[in-house]
């Protein structure tokens, strides 16, 4: 089970999973991941600027 985390799968299992994919779910997951990534970057920038590390 943990092997799928690393992307190591049997060919038949991979083909079975790909056959069950719903394109809408993939798009929603991608948009959600992008939004979370942007929020994380904004939070990191606010933290660095607020801590005074970025002051010259």
PDB file of N, CA, C and O in Angstrom:
ATOM      1  N   UNK A   1       0.819  -1.191   0.000  1.00  0.00           N
ATOM      2  CA  UNK A   1       0.000   0.000   0.000  1.00  0.00           C
ATOM      3  C   UNK A   1       0.862   1.254   0.000  1.00  0.00           C
ATOM      4  O   UNK A   1       0.581   2.198  -0.738  1.00  0.00           O
ATOM      5  N   UNK A   2       1.888   1.273   0.803  1.00  0.00           N
ATOM      6  CA  UNK A   2       2.741   2.456   0.878  1.00  0.00           C
ATOM      7  C   UNK A   2       3.526   2.671  -0.403  1.00  0.00           C
ATOM      8  O   UNK A   2       4.009   3.774  -0.657  1.00  0.00           O
ATOM      9  N   UNK A   3       3.656   1.629  -1.212  1.00  0.00           N
ATOM     10  CA  UNK A   3       4.416   1.770  -2.462  1.00  0.00           C
ATOM     11  C   UNK A   3       3.740   2.749  -3.400  1.00  0.00           C
ATOM     12  O   UNK A   3       4.420   3.414  -4.182  1.00  0.00           O
ATOM     13  N   UNK A   4       2.439   2.856  -3.345  1.00  0.00           N
ATOM     14  CA  UNK A   4       1.743   3.785  -4.235  1.00  0.00           C
ATOM     15  C   UNK A   4       2.084   5.234  -3.896  1.00  0.00           C
ATOM     16  O   UNK A   4       1.977   6.113  -4.751  1.00  0.00           O
ATOM     17  N   UNK A   5       2.497   5.485  -2.649  1.00  0.00           N
ATOM     18  CA  UNK A   5       2.918   6.830  -2.259  1.00  0.00           C
ATOM     19  C   UNK A   5       4.132   7.267  -3.068  1.00  0.00           C
ATOM     20  O   UNK A   5       4.275   8.445  -3.397  1.00  0.00           O
ATOM     21  N   UNK A   6       5.003   6.319  -3.386  1.00  0.00           N
ATOM     22  CA  UNK A   6       6.207   6.617  -4.149  1.00  0.00           C
ATOM     23  C   UNK A   6       6.004   6.451  -5.651  1.00  0.00           C
ATOM     24  O   UNK A   6       6.931   6.673  -6.430  1.00  0.00           O
ATOM     25  N   UNK A   7       4.816   6.067  -6.055  1.00  0.00           N
ATOM     26  CA  UNK A   7       4.525   5.914  -7.472  1.00  0.00           C
ATOM     27  C   UNK A   7       4.953   4.579  -8.042  1.00  0.00           C
ATOM     28  O   UNK A   7       5.038   4.425  -9.260  1.00  0.00           O
ATOM     29  N   UNK A   8       5.221   3.617  -7.183  1.00  0.00           N
ATOM     30  CA  UNK A   8       5.635   2.286  -7.632  1.00  0.00           C
ATOM     31  C   UNK A   8       4.415   1.383  -7.574  1.00  0.00           C
ATOM     32  O   UNK A   8       3.946   1.032  -6.491  1.00  0.00           O
ATOM     33  N   UNK A   9       3.905   1.009  -8.732  1.00  0.00           N
ATOM     34  CA  UNK A   9       2.694   0.191  -8.793  1.00  0.00           C
ATOM     35  C   UNK A   9       2.859  -0.867  -9.873  1.00  0.00           C
ATOM     36  O   UNK A   9       3.677  -0.725 -10.782  1.00  0.00           O
ATOM     37  N   UNK A  10       2.079  -1.916  -9.760  1.00  0.00           N
ATOM     38  CA  UNK A  10       2.017  -2.885 -10.858  1.00  0.00           C
ATOM     39  C   UNK A  10       1.266  -2.250 -12.010  1.00  0.00           C
ATOM     40  O   UNK A  10       0.404  -1.396 -11.801  1.00  0.00           O
ATOM     41  N   UNK A  11       1.585  -2.660 -13.209  1.00  0.00           N
ATOM     42  CA  UNK A  11       0.955  -2.092 -14.396  1.00  0.00           C
ATOM     43  C   UNK A  11      -0.547  -2.255 -14.394  1.00  0.00           C
ATOM     44  O   UNK A  11      -1.273  -1.340 -14.784  1.00  0.00           O
ATOM     45  N   UNK A  12      -1.025  -3.412 -13.960  1.00  0.00           N
ATOM     46  CA  UNK A  12      -2.477  -3.666 -13.949  1.00  0.00           C
ATOM     47  C   UNK A  12      -3.175  -2.765 -12.932  1.00  0.00           C
ATOM     48  O   UNK A  12      -4.255  -2.241 -13.204  1.00  0.00           O
ATOM     49  N   UNK A  13      -2.567  -2.588 -11.774  1.00  0.00           N
ATOM     50  CA  UNK A  13      -3.167  -1.722 -10.755  1.00  0.00           C
ATOM     51  C   UNK A  13      -3.205  -0.272 -11.234  1.00  0.00           C
ATOM     52  O   UNK A  13      -4.185   0.439 -11.011  1.00  0.00           O
ATOM     53  N   UNK A  14      -2.132   0.156 -11.891  1.00  0.00           N
ATOM     54  CA  UNK A  14      -2.077   1.524 -12.419  1.00  0.00           C
ATOM     55  C   UNK A  14      -3.167   1.734 -13.471  1.00  0.00           C
ATOM     56  O   UNK A  14      -3.878   2.738 -13.448  1.00  0.00           O
ATOM     57  N   UNK A  15      -3.289   0.793 -14.375  1.00  0.00           N
ATOM     58  CA  UNK A  15      -4.298   0.897 -15.429  1.00  0.00           C
ATOM     59  C   UNK A  15      -5.707   0.905 -14.835  1.00  0.00           C
ATOM     60  O   UNK A  15      -6.584   1.618 -15.325  1.00  0.00           O
ATOM     61  N   UNK A  16      -5.924   0.124 -13.794  1.00  0.00           N
ATOM     62  CA  UNK A  16      -7.218   0.085 -13.121  1.00  0.00           C
ATOM     63  C   UNK A  16      -7.533   1.435 -12.479  1.00  0.00           C
ATOM     64  O   UNK A  16      -8.656   1.928 -12.592  1.00  0.00           O
ATOM     65  N   UNK A  17      -6.558   2.030 -11.812  1.00  0.00           N
ATOM     66  CA  UNK A  17      -6.768   3.327 -11.167  1.00  0.00           C
ATOM     67  C   UNK A  17      -7.020   4.424 -12.196  1.00  0.00           C
ATOM     68  O   UNK A  17      -7.896   5.267 -12.001  1.00  0.00           O
ATOM     69  N   UNK A  18      -6.267   4.420 -13.277  1.00  0.00           N
ATOM     70  CA  UNK A  18      -6.432   5.442 -14.306  1.00  0.00           C
ATOM     71  C   UNK A  18      -7.813   5.318 -14.954  1.00  0.00           C
ATOM     72  O   UNK A  18      -8.421   6.324 -15.321  1.00  0.00           O
ATOM     73  N   UNK A  19      -8.290   4.123 -15.090  1.00  0.00           N
ATOM     74  CA  UNK A  19      -9.614   3.921 -15.672  1.00  0.00           C
ATOM     75  C   UNK A  19     -10.732   4.454 -14.807  1.00  0.00           C
ATOM     76  O   UNK A  19     -11.809   4.772 -15.313  1.00  0.00           O
ATOM     77  N   UNK A  20     -10.494   4.558 -13.507  1.00  0.00           N
ATOM     78  CA  UNK A  20     -11.516   5.037 -12.581  1.00  0.00           C
ATOM     79  C   UNK A  20     -11.449   6.540 -12.338  1.00  0.00           C
ATOM     80  O   UNK A  20     -12.316   7.091 -11.659  1.00  0.00           O
ATOM     81  N   UNK A  21     -10.439   7.213 -12.877  1.00  0.00           N
ATOM     82  CA  UNK A  21     -10.279   8.640 -12.624  1.00  0.00           C
ATOM     83  C   UNK A  21     -11.411   9.449 -13.259  1.00  0.00           C
ATOM     84  O   UNK A  21     -11.843   9.185 -14.382  1.00  0.00           O
ATOM     85  N   UNK A  22     -11.864  10.426 -12.512  1.00  0.00           N
ATOM     86  CA  UNK A  22     -12.859  11.363 -13.010  1.00  0.00           C
ATOM     87  C   UNK A  22     -12.128  12.678 -13.294  1.00  0.00           C
ATOM     88  O   UNK A  22     -11.528  13.246 -12.381  1.00  0.00           O
ATOM     89  N   UNK A  23     -12.161  13.176 -14.529  1.00  0.00           N
ATOM     90  CA  UNK A  23     -11.426  14.407 -14.857  1.00  0.00           C
ATOM     91  C   UNK A  23     -11.814  15.598 -13.981  1.00  0.00           C
ATOM     92  O   UNK A  23     -10.971  16.443 -13.677  1.00  0.00           O
ATOM     93  N   UNK A  24     -13.059  15.670 -13.581  1.00  0.00           N
ATOM     94  CA  UNK A  24     -13.487  16.778 -12.725  1.00  0.00           C
ATOM     95  C   UNK A  24     -12.767  16.720 -11.384  1.00  0.00           C
ATOM     96  O   UNK A  24     -12.361  17.756 -10.858  1.00  0.00           O
ATOM     97  N   UNK A  25     -12.605  15.531 -10.828  1.00  0.00           N
ATOM     98  CA  UNK A  25     -11.909  15.392  -9.550  1.00  0.00           C
ATOM     99  C   UNK A  25     -10.451  15.799  -9.678  1.00  0.00           C
ATOM    100  O   UNK A  25      -9.897  16.421  -8.772  1.00  0.00           O
ATOM    101  N   UNK A  26      -9.830  15.454 -10.792  1.00  0.00           N
ATOM    102  CA  UNK A  26      -8.422  15.811 -11.014  1.00  0.00           C
ATOM    103  C   UNK A  26      -8.276  17.327 -11.111  1.00  0.00           C
ATOM    104  O   UNK A  26      -7.346  17.898 -10.539  1.00  0.00           O
ATOM    105  N   UNK A  27      -9.182  17.980 -11.827  1.00  0.00           N
ATOM    106  CA  UNK A  27      -9.128  19.436 -11.975  1.00  0.00           C
ATOM    107  C   UNK A  27      -9.352  20.125 -10.633  1.00  0.00           C
ATOM    108  O   UNK A  27      -8.638  21.065 -10.284  1.00  0.00           O
ATOM    109  N   UNK A  28     -10.347  19.654  -9.882  1.00  0.00           N
ATOM    110  CA  UNK A  28     -10.631  20.246  -8.567  1.00  0.00           C
ATOM    111  C   UNK A  28      -9.441  20.066  -7.640  1.00  0.00           C
ATOM    112  O   UNK A  28      -9.081  20.995  -6.916  1.00  0.00           O
ATOM    113  N   UNK A  29      -8.830  18.906  -7.646  1.00  0.00           N
ATOM    114  CA  UNK A  29      -7.656  18.670  -6.795  1.00  0.00           C
ATOM    115  C   UNK A  29      -6.497  19.569  -7.207  1.00  0.00           C
ATOM    116  O   UNK A  29      -5.780  20.077  -6.345  1.00  0.00           O
ATOM    117  N   UNK A  30      -6.301  19.772  -8.492  1.00  0.00           N
ATOM    118  CA  UNK A  30      -5.227  20.640  -8.971  1.00  0.00           C
ATOM    119  C   UNK A  30      -5.447  22.090  -8.582  1.00  0.00           C
ATOM    120  O   UNK A  30      -4.516  22.764  -8.142  1.00  0.00           O
ATOM    121  N   UNK A  31      -6.676  22.576  -8.740  1.00  0.00           N
ATOM    122  CA  UNK A  31      -6.982  23.959  -8.361  1.00  0.00           C
ATOM    123  C   UNK A  31      -6.829  24.140  -6.858  1.00  0.00           C
ATOM    124  O   UNK A  31      -6.281  25.144  -6.405  1.00  0.00           O
ATOM    125  N   UNK A  32      -7.308  23.181  -6.090  1.00  0.00           N
ATOM    126  CA  UNK A  32      -7.188  23.252  -4.637  1.00  0.00           C
ATOM    127  C   UNK A  32      -5.724  23.251  -4.206  1.00  0.00           C
ATOM    128  O   UNK A  32      -5.342  24.014  -3.318  1.00  0.00           O
ATOM    129  N   UNK A  33      -4.909  22.413  -4.816  1.00  0.00           N
ATOM    130  CA  UNK A  33      -3.485  22.377  -4.492  1.00  0.00           C
ATOM    131  C   UNK A  33      -2.814  23.702  -4.844  1.00  0.00           C
ATOM    132  O   UNK A  33      -1.961  24.177  -4.095  1.00  0.00           O
ATOM    133  N   UNK A  34      -3.188  24.305  -5.974  1.00  0.00           N
ATOM    134  CA  UNK A  34      -2.613  25.592  -6.369  1.00  0.00           C
ATOM    135  C   UNK A  34      -2.992  26.692  -5.378  1.00  0.00           C
ATOM    136  O   UNK A  34      -2.156  27.517  -5.012  1.00  0.00           O
ATOM    137  N   UNK A  35      -4.250  26.701  -4.947  1.00  0.00           N
ATOM    138  CA  UNK A  35      -4.706  27.708  -3.982  1.00  0.00           C
ATOM    139  C   UNK A  35      -3.966  27.544  -2.658  1.00  0.00           C
ATOM    140  O   UNK A  35      -3.523  28.530  -2.069  1.00  0.00           O
ATOM    141  N   UNK A  36      -3.830  26.317  -2.192  1.00  0.00           N
ATOM    142  CA  UNK A  36      -3.103  26.078  -0.941  1.00  0.00           C
ATOM    143  C   UNK A  36      -1.640  26.484  -1.061  1.00  0.00           C
ATOM    144  O   UNK A  36      -1.059  27.004  -0.108  1.00  0.00           O
ATOM    145  N   UNK A  37      -1.042  26.250  -2.225  1.00  0.00           N
ATOM    146  CA  UNK A  37       0.353  26.633  -2.447  1.00  0.00           C
ATOM    147  C   UNK A  37       0.509  28.149  -2.394  1.00  0.00           C
ATOM    148  O   UNK A  37       1.451  28.650  -1.781  1.00  0.00           O
ATOM    149  N   UNK A  38      -0.394  28.878  -3.023  1.00  0.00           N
ATOM    150  CA  UNK A  38      -0.332  30.343  -3.018  1.00  0.00           C
ATOM    151  C   UNK A  38      -0.546  30.875  -1.603  1.00  0.00           C
ATOM    152  O   UNK A  38       0.144  31.804  -1.184  1.00  0.00           O
ATOM    153  N   UNK A  39      -1.482  30.305  -0.872  1.00  0.00           N
ATOM    154  CA  UNK A  39      -1.717  30.731   0.513  1.00  0.00           C
ATOM    155  C   UNK A  39      -0.474  30.484   1.370  1.00  0.00           C
ATOM    156  O   UNK A  39      -0.113  31.315   2.203  1.00  0.00           O
ATOM    157  N   UNK A  40       0.174  29.342   1.163  1.00  0.00           N
ATOM    158  CA  UNK A  40       1.390  29.040   1.917  1.00  0.00           C
ATOM    159  C   UNK A  40       2.494  30.043   1.581  1.00  0.00           C
ATOM    160  O   UNK A  40       3.212  30.491   2.476  1.00  0.00           O
ATOM    161  N   UNK A  41       2.638  30.397   0.310  1.00  0.00           N
ATOM    162  CA  UNK A  41       3.657  31.383  -0.066  1.00  0.00           C
ATOM    163  C   UNK A  41       3.367  32.752   0.530  1.00  0.00           C
ATOM    164  O   UNK A  41       4.275  33.414   1.031  1.00  0.00           O
ATOM    165  N   UNK A  42       2.114  33.181   0.480  1.00  0.00           N
ATOM    166  CA  UNK A  42       1.749  34.480   1.055  1.00  0.00           C
ATOM    167  C   UNK A  42       1.998  34.490   2.558  1.00  0.00           C
ATOM    168  O   UNK A  42       2.500  35.472   3.105  1.00  0.00           O
ATOM    169  N   UNK A  43       1.646  33.399   3.218  1.00  0.00           N
ATOM    170  CA  UNK A  43       1.885  33.298   4.663  1.00  0.00           C
ATOM    171  C   UNK A  43       3.370  33.352   4.976  1.00  0.00           C
ATOM    172  O   UNK A  43       3.779  34.025   5.921  1.00  0.00           O
ATOM    173  N   UNK A  44       4.180  32.652   4.195  1.00  0.00           N
ATOM    174  CA  UNK A  44       5.634  32.664   4.396  1.00  0.00           C
ATOM    175  C   UNK A  44       6.194  34.067   4.184  1.00  0.00           C
ATOM    176  O   UNK A  44       7.036  34.517   4.962  1.00  0.00           O
ATOM    177  N   UNK A  45       5.746  34.757   3.156  1.00  0.00           N
ATOM    178  CA  UNK A  45       6.230  36.109   2.886  1.00  0.00           C
ATOM    179  C   UNK A  45       5.854  37.053   4.021  1.00  0.00           C
ATOM    180  O   UNK A  45       6.680  37.850   4.466  1.00  0.00           O
ATOM    181  N   UNK A  46       4.614  36.966   4.490  1.00  0.00           N
ATOM    182  CA  UNK A  46       4.204  37.820   5.614  1.00  0.00           C
ATOM    183  C   UNK A  46       5.017  37.521   6.866  1.00  0.00           C
ATOM    184  O   UNK A  46       5.361  38.436   7.615  1.00  0.00           O
ATOM    185  N   UNK A  47       5.325  36.260   7.099  1.00  0.00           N
ATOM    186  CA  UNK A  47       6.105  35.887   8.275  1.00  0.00           C
ATOM    187  C   UNK A  47       7.535  36.416   8.181  1.00  0.00           C
ATOM    188  O   UNK A  47       8.074  36.934   9.159  1.00  0.00           O
ATOM    189  N   UNK A  48       8.154  36.283   6.990  1.00  0.00           N
ATOM    190  CA  UNK A  48       9.533  36.746   6.820  1.00  0.00           C
ATOM    191  C   UNK A  48       9.598  38.267   6.926  1.00  0.00           C
ATOM    192  O   UNK A  48      10.483  38.798   7.596  1.00  0.00           O
ATOM    193  N   UNK A  49       8.688  38.966   6.285  1.00  0.00           N
ATOM    194  CA  UNK A  49       8.698  40.439   6.342  1.00  0.00           C
ATOM    195  C   UNK A  49       8.391  40.912   7.755  1.00  0.00           C
ATOM    196  O   UNK A  49       9.004  41.866   8.234  1.00  0.00           O
ATOM    197  N   UNK A  50       7.467  40.270   8.416  1.00  0.00           N
ATOM    198  CA  UNK A  50       7.114  40.669   9.775  1.00  0.00           C
ATOM    199  C   UNK A  50       8.180  40.388  10.806  1.00  0.00           C
ATOM    200  O   UNK A  50       8.240  41.061  11.834  1.00  0.00           O
ATOM    201  N   UNK A  51       9.026  39.400  10.547  1.00  0.00           N
ATOM    202  CA  UNK A  51      10.062  39.055  11.521  1.00  0.00           C
ATOM    203  C   UNK A  51      11.260  39.989  11.455  1.00  0.00           C
ATOM    204  O   UNK A  51      12.102  39.977  12.353  1.00  0.00           O
ATOM    205  N   UNK A  52      11.347  40.794  10.412  1.00  0.00           N
ATOM    206  CA  UNK A  52      12.464  41.716  10.290  1.00  0.00           C
ATOM    207  C   UNK A  52      13.684  41.134   9.612  1.00  0.00           C
ATOM    208  O   UNK A  52      14.683  41.835   9.447  1.00  0.00           O
ATOM    209  N   UNK A  53      13.635  39.889   9.218  1.00  0.00           N
ATOM    210  CA  UNK A  53      14.772  39.241   8.552  1.00  0.00           C
ATOM    211  C   UNK A  53      15.030  39.892   7.196  1.00  0.00           C
ATOM    212  O   UNK A  53      16.175  39.986   6.755  1.00  0.00           O
ATOM    213  N   UNK A  54      13.967  40.338   6.541  1.00  0.00           N
ATOM    214  CA  UNK A  54      14.093  40.898   5.197  1.00  0.00           C
ATOM    215  C   UNK A  54      14.497  42.371   5.218  1.00  0.00           C
ATOM    216  O   UNK A  54      14.702  42.966   4.160  1.00  0.00           O
ATOM    217  N   UNK A  55      14.614  42.961   6.397  1.00  0.00           N
ATOM    218  CA  UNK A  55      14.982  44.386   6.474  1.00  0.00           C
ATOM    219  C   UNK A  55      16.430  44.573   6.062  1.00  0.00           C
ATOM    220  O   UNK A  55      17.296  43.763   6.394  1.00  0.00           O
ATOM    221  N   UNK A  56      16.676  45.639   5.344  1.00  0.00           N
ATOM    222  CA  UNK A  56      18.054  45.867   4.895  1.00  0.00           C
ATOM    223  C   UNK A  56      18.762  46.910   5.687  1.00  0.00           C
ATOM    224  O   UNK A  56      19.927  47.203   5.419  1.00  0.00           O
TER     225      UNK A  56
END
